[in-house]
């Protein structure tokens, strides 16, 4: 893919809209998933250049999805930034243990 692609895995429509608006004037293509299972499938299929991953997701947590993507040779090197608007004590450490490249609260 010649186009730079960002996969945003987030179940909250408002949060997805914010990222959509932020990326609209850029050259990035945004792909969205609303649950962890779909996020993993899209990452494996589309091979984005960056994944923004929410922590609390339906069907599979963002941390579990991150662990799966890190174990897959096709997605193991894609930067994954774990994002949460509901930060809990220890989330940064749990995100790092799951293989996240970064963490934003």
C-alpha positions in Angstrom: 0.0 0.0 0.0 1.5 3.3 -1.0 -1.0 5.3 1.1 -0.2 5.8 4.7 -2.9 4.0 6.7 -3.9 4.3 10.4 -6.2 1.7 12.0 -8.2 3.1 14.9 -9.8 0.5 17.1 -12.4 2.2 19.3 -15.9 1.5 20.2 -16.9 5.0 21.1 -18.3 6.9 18.1 -17.5 10.3 19.5 -13.8 9.4 19.9 -13.7 7.9 16.4 -15.2 11.2 15.0 -12.5 13.2 16.7 -9.7 11.2 15.1 -11.5 11.2 11.8 -11.6 15.0 11.9 -8.0 15.3 13.0 -6.8 13.1 10.1 -9.1 14.4 7.4 -6.7 17.2 6.3 -3.7 14.9 6.2 -2.6 12.3 3.7 -3.4 9.4 6.1 -6.1 7.0 5.3 -8.2 6.0 8.4 -9.6 2.5 8.9 -11.9 2.0 11.9 -12.9 -1.0 14.0 -15.4 -1.0 16.8 -14.2 -4.1 18.7 -11.0 -6.0 19.3 -11.7 -9.0 17.1 -12.4 -6.8 14.1 -9.4 -4.7 14.9 -7.1 -7.8 14.8 -8.7 -9.0 11.5 -8.3 -5.6 9.8 -4.7 -5.2 11.0 -3.8 -8.6 9.6 -5.6 -7.9 6.3 -4.7 -4.2 5.7 -1.2 -4.0 7.4 -1.5 -0.3 8.5 1.5 1.8 9.3 0.1 2.7 12.7 -2.6 1.2 15.0 -4.3 3.3 17.7 -5.9 0.9 20.2 -8.4 1.6 22.9 -8.1 -0.5 26.1 -11.7 -1.3 26.8 -13.3 -2.9 23.8 -16.2 -5.3 23.2 -15.4 -8.9 22.3 -11.7 -8.6 23.0 -9.8 -6.1 25.1 -7.3 -3.8 23.3 -4.5 -5.3 25.3 -5.5 -8.9 24.2 -5.7 -7.6 20.6 -2.2 -6.1 21.0 -0.8 -9.3 22.3 -2.2 -11.2 19.3 -0.9 -8.7 16.8 2.6 -8.9 18.4 2.6 -12.7 18.0 1.8 -12.5 14.3 4.9 -12.0 12.1 2.9 -9.9 9.6 1.9 -7.3 12.3 4.6 -7.7 15.0 6.5 -4.6 13.9 3.5 -2.2 13.4 3.6 0.5 16.0 0.6 0.2 18.3 -0.3 3.1 20.6 -2.7 2.2 23.3 -5.1 5.0 24.0 -7.6 5.3 26.9 -9.8 8.1 28.2 -10.5 6.1 31.3 -7.0 5.5 32.6 -6.5 3.2 35.6 -3.5 2.8 37.8 -1.1 0.4 36.1 -2.6 0.7 32.6 0.7 2.1 31.2 2.6 -1.0 32.5 0.0 -3.4 31.3 0.1 -1.8 27.8 3.9 -2.1 27.7 3.7 -5.7 28.9 1.2 -6.5 26.0 3.7 -5.1 23.5 2.4 -1.5 22.9 4.8 0.9 21.4 3.3 3.8 23.3 0.5 4.8 25.7 -1.7 7.9 25.8 -4.2 8.6 28.6 
